[in-house]
Amino acid sequence: MGIKKAHTKKTIITITMLAVFIIAGGCCAIYYYTTQLALSLKGSASETVGRYSVYEDKGAKARLHGKDASDKVKVKGSVDTSKPGDYTIEYTMANLSVKRTVKVMNKMNPAINLTGLGTVEMVLGDKYEEPGYEAIDEKGKSITDKVEISGADFKKAGEQKVIYTVSDNKGNTTRVSRSVNIAPNTDYASPGVPVCMYHYVYDENNPPDDLNQRFGNYISMQDLEEELNWLNEEGYYYPTWKELRDYVDGKQLLPEKSIIISFDDGAMSFLQNGIPVLEKCKVPATCFMITSSNGESKIAEHKSKYVTYQSHTHNMHRPGGHIGHGGIFTAISNEEGLADLKESIRICGTSDALAYPYGDYNDSSIKMVKDAGFLCAVTTQPGKAYPGDDPLLLPRVRMVMGQSLATFKDDVRP
């Protein structure tokens, strides 16, 4: 009997101790989360905003171990003020959660009313004519003079948005937009874009032995620097090949003072003497590399943020054809030529542009260039690029040894 009482007493003590531990653990957890982890809303738990209002969520604040931990709060949900209705945003951290409800009304506050219906239609190069708008606050007072307009610059084809924003005296802000559909167009006045064709670069203080035997294809570092400095002083824009392609396709306007600088062959004279000048003047340029001529190692050793390497073919800068200067590109088979182009693309790492070897081309070579996926291809035909030009037969402006700065200016300026 005494043993049974002792056992019962021991069981009661054990249960009591477990209960104490459980209660203590719960208290510790409550204490931890109330003193070490806290989560609360910034601002009101419920808000009402007008349709098309500029809603800026105030977020939530959290503290962990006495320090701000608001950046660790996870947010779920969003508010689309273009669609009236009730929205919920939930903020969580660990096992804590708080919510905010946002009601989007059907009417705007303040209101912006756009004149006209639907999308404005225009073509690239046209001047945008604003159909009109008005803005009023909740009391019906006009605040049209406070409307700010931003968005479309009308320099690219496609759908763009004109954005109208207005704020009232209470800090409520409304923003609406108008769609503008800009169709491609090549029938507008443009001064053209010169694609300059350089070759070799030398130092006047250390002229090469073949200086007078390269058909005028050399330019001195000193003359090159003078030309590039003038371009920078005049505020010239240096478009990418993608931008030039869109320009000739009638999909993009370019500044009147636009120019592309290119160097053919990837000769060591350019790599060693030309790149330092480009870097000094901070002018981007293209090097059309003959990739079979140590192209891979040249590109690896002469990387520059101001130089992109494009294709001058892999191994087709050699004789073998019967057109123009007799380059083989016009006589090679489609299979062999396409393989050559793809190898040059692999080494250069891009298919943005190609320069025809010797400037020679025919229908067969043009098809290979197109099938290889090049955006642009340049010839040695003189002239500037204009909207409507064939992007795979672009002319260039040849730069020759000894040209004066005045000649350079006349050749490239609008």
ZIQUICOR-V157132 format. One record per pair of residues at least 4 apart in sequence whose C-alpha atoms are under 6 Angstrom apart, sorted by the first residue. I is the first residue (numbers start at 1). J is the second residue. If there is no record, write none. Layout:
BEGIN
I:J + I:J
END
This chain:
BEGIN
20:24 + 21:25 + 27:31 + 28:32 + 30:34 + 31:35 + 32:36 + 33:37 + 36:64 + 36:65 + 37:63 + 37:64 + 38:62 + 38:63 + 39:61 + 39:62 + 40:60 + 40:61 + 41:60 + 42:58 + 42:59 + 42:60 + 45:100 + 46:100 + 46:101 + 46:102 + 47:102 + 48:102 + 48:103 + 49:104 + 50:104 + 50:105 + 50:107 + 50:108 + 50:109 + 51:81 + 51:82 + 51:104 + 51:105 + 51:106 + 51:107 + 51:108 + 52:81 + 52:82 + 52:174 + 52:175 + 53:173 + 53:174 + 53:175 + 54:173 + 54:174 + 61:70 + 62:69 + 62:70 + 63:67 + 63:68 + 63:69 + 64:69 + 73:92 + 73:93 + 74:91 + 74:92 + 75:90 + 75:91 + 76:89 + 76:90 + 77:89 + 84:104 + 84:105 + 84:106 + 85:103 + 85:104 + 86:102 + 86:103 + 87:101 + 87:102 + 88:100 + 88:101 + 89:99 + 89:100 + 90:98 + 90:99 + 91:97 + 91:98 + 92:96 + 92:97 + 110:136 + 110:137 + 110:138 + 111:135 + 111:136 + 112:134 + 112:135 + 113:133 + 113:134 + 114:133 + 115:131 + 115:132 + 115:133 + 119:179 + 119:180 + 120:180 + 121:181 + 122:182 + 123:182 + 123:183 + 124:182 + 124:183 + 124:184 + 124:185 + 134:144 + 135:142 + 135:143 + 135:144 + 136:140 + 136:141 + 136:142 + 136:143 + 137:141 + 146:166 + 147:165 + 147:166 + 148:164 + 148:165 + 149:163 + 149:164 + 150:163 + 151:161 + 151:162 + 151:163 + 152:160 + 152:161 + 152:162 + 155:252 + 155:253 + 156:251 + 156:252 + 157:182 + 157:183 + 157:184 + 157:251 + 158:181 + 158:182 + 159:180 + 159:181 + 160:179 + 160:180 + 161:178 + 161:179 + 161:180 + 162:177 + 162:178 + 163:176 + 163:177 + 164:175 + 164:176 + 164:177 + 165:174 + 165:175 + 166:173 + 166:174 + 167:171 + 167:172 + 167:173 + 168:172 + 184:250 + 184:251 + 185:250 + 186:250 + 186:387 + 186:388 + 191:414 + 192:384 + 192:385 + 192:386 + 193:258 + 193:259 + 193:384 + 193:385 + 194:259 + 194:384 + 194:412 + 195:260 + 195:396 + 195:397 + 196:261 + 196:262 + 196:396 + 196:397 + 196:398 + 197:262 + 197:263 + 197:397 + 197:398 + 197:399 + 198:263 + 198:399 + 199:217 + 199:263 + 199:264 + 200:218 + 200:269 + 200:270 + 201:218 + 201:219 + 201:220 + 201:269 + 201:270 + 201:273 + 201:274 + 202:220 + 202:221 + 203:207 + 203:220 + 203:221 + 216:400 + 216:401 + 217:400 + 217:401 + 218:401 + 219:401 + 225:229 + 231:236 + 232:236 + 236:257 + 236:258 + 237:258 + 238:258 + 238:259 + 238:260 + 239:243 + 246:251 + 246:252 + 247:251 + 247:252 + 247:253 + 247:387 + 248:386 + 248:387 + 248:388 + 248:389 + 249:388 + 250:387 + 261:285 + 262:285 + 262:286 + 262:287 + 263:287 + 264:287 + 264:288 + 265:288 + 265:289 + 265:290 + 266:287 + 266:289 + 268:272 + 269:273 + 270:274 + 271:275 + 278:282 + 278:283 + 284:306 + 284:307 + 285:307 + 286:307 + 286:308 + 286:309 + 287:309 + 288:309 + 288:310 + 288:311 + 288:312 + 289:311 + 289:312 + 290:312 + 290:313 + 290:314 + 291:295 + 291:314 + 291:344 + 292:314 + 292:315 + 296:347 + 298:302 + 299:303 + 309:348 + 310:348 + 310:353 + 311:344 + 311:354 + 312:354 + 312:355 + 313:341 + 313:344 + 314:340 + 314:344 + 316:329 + 317:357 + 318:327 + 319:326 + 319:327 + 319:328 + 320:327 + 320:328 + 321:326 + 321:327 + 321:328 + 321:330 + 321:331 + 322:326 + 324:360 + 328:332 + 330:361 + 330:362 + 330:365 + 333:337 + 334:338 + 338:368 + 345:349 + 345:350 + 345:351 + 351:374 + 352:374 + 352:375 + 353:374 + 353:375 + 353:376 + 353:377 + 354:377 + 355:377 + 355:378 + 356:360 + 356:379 + 359:379 + 359:380 + 361:365 + 370:374 + 376:391 + 376:392 + 377:392 + 377:393 + 378:393 + 378:394 + 378:395 + 379:393 + 379:394 + 379:395 + 380:396 + 381:395 + 382:395 + 382:396 + 382:397 + 383:395 + 383:396 + 383:397 + 384:395 + 409:413
END
